[in-house]
Amino acid sequence: MTTVQIHIPDEIQRRYRSDHPLRRTGLALFGIGLLIFVVGATGIFSTIPLLYSLLSLGLATTGALLFIIPGITERKPGIDNDGIMFRPMLNRKSVAWLTAIVFTGFYVLLYWFPSSLEHMVVASDPLSWALRGKAADRWFLYGTLYTLAVLVMGARMLIKYRHSRYHIIRTLSVMFFQLVFAMLLPSILQLFNQPEFYFHYFWPLKYDYLFPSKITFLLENSTRLAVFMGFWAIVMAFIATPILTYFYGKRWYCSWVCGCGALAETLGDPWRQLSDKSLSAWRIERWMIHSVLVFITVVTLLLWINSATEGAVLGSFSYSFSRIYGFLIGAMFAGVIGVGFYPLMGSRVWCRFGCPQAAILGLIQRFASRFRITTNGGQCISCGNCSTYCEMGIDVRWYAQRGQDIIRASCVGCGVCSSVCPRGVLNLENGPVSERLH
């Protein structure tokens, strides 16, 4: 049997070695911070939360930033993905599997074994007291880790895509919405004894925002702010979302606002090339994502019928359905699989196969939106970069070779396909719906 050896150019090997002094220091600090964070599960830091926070989250964040800073000088402006598939972490090797197990394991503990994280929650106590005026819980810890991941990996995105104004703005946008709308604003609302509310999430992604119990609570609350929250939830779901999607496609939300998209575009960026581009995956995608949309729509309608009849018709049946949806979709799919499988299936598993918000936006984008990606087939050299780095699994090259506009419902308008094209074949554009090539 003949063994085939693949030669990796020295330049590429140097690029992916962690031999830069700052990288080594950063990696060491990140490892120490992560180790201290895990050791904190024993309760050894329970009485010294500030020190625990600084030594765990503080060191890990500092280390991660130090690790990515050398990218400013090591790489010239422009997306350079040479050799990316030679990295075990990014090519489903053992390191990637181990990372997926760690991610998945954390979500399992978070959702179903929260007592195991009881002492680790202390790491976010100082921040929780400062923002909310009370001790942290597991969800505040999760929000803190989530936001730190978006901000740190967002900084990496700003360095990697610093040549592109579009990518800089959209990265700053998701960092802003995650920090302000997902972290600071809900915490400050609690500090002033107001209902916790996330203004950048709408039904059906935040599925309980249109449940009768939630709407009734907000509209009947004694504060004007709570009434506005209920009004906001309804307006954004049924009025603003269709209008914005008509003008800008689903990218206005999926790649600029959504917290799920924020994590996918930042933390998940190194794994974007792992998305399945096969025709069978596309068929499964369409079946699954629209099934989830139908599921939550039915659940919401059942709850409203149950509320209108005061339980005389459906009883507890509708609430059982809502709990099933919360377990299977809200926790299992969006959390455990959606993020835990980044290193194995790419960064948009949830967005592509399960998100009901993406399903609604996609239907509008496909049939009634001004957004499209135009192609110049005469310039395409079939290099395949566009398809490779499409996180939504779209075979972009197929469209480019034929000079067809890309109006796929799954496209989130991230713009990476256009950025990695060496010939300028692809352009993100808005125009009359009638002029799109269906």
Secondary structure, DSSP 8 states (H G I E B T S, - for coil): ---------HHHHHHTS--SHHHHHHHHHHHHHHHHHHHGGGSTTTT-HHHHHIIIIIHHHHHHHHHHTTHHHHS-SS---TTGGG-GGGTTSHHHHHHHHHHHHHHHHHHH-GGGGTTGGGGGHHHHHHHHSS---HHHHHHHHHHHHHHHHHHHHHHHTTT-HHHHHHHHHHHHIIIIIIIIHHHHHHHTT-----TT--TTTTGGGGSHHHHHHHHHSSSHHHHHHHHHHHHIIIIIHHHHHHHHTTHHHHTTT-HHHHHHHHTTGGGGGGS--SHHHHHHHHHHHHHHHHHHHHHHHHHHHHHHTTTSSSTTHHHHHHHHHIIIIIIIIIIIIHHHTHHHH-TTHHHHHT-HHHHHHHHHHHHH-SEEEEE-GGG-----HHHHT-TT---HHHHHHHT--B--TT-----HHHHH-TT--EEEEE--GGGS--
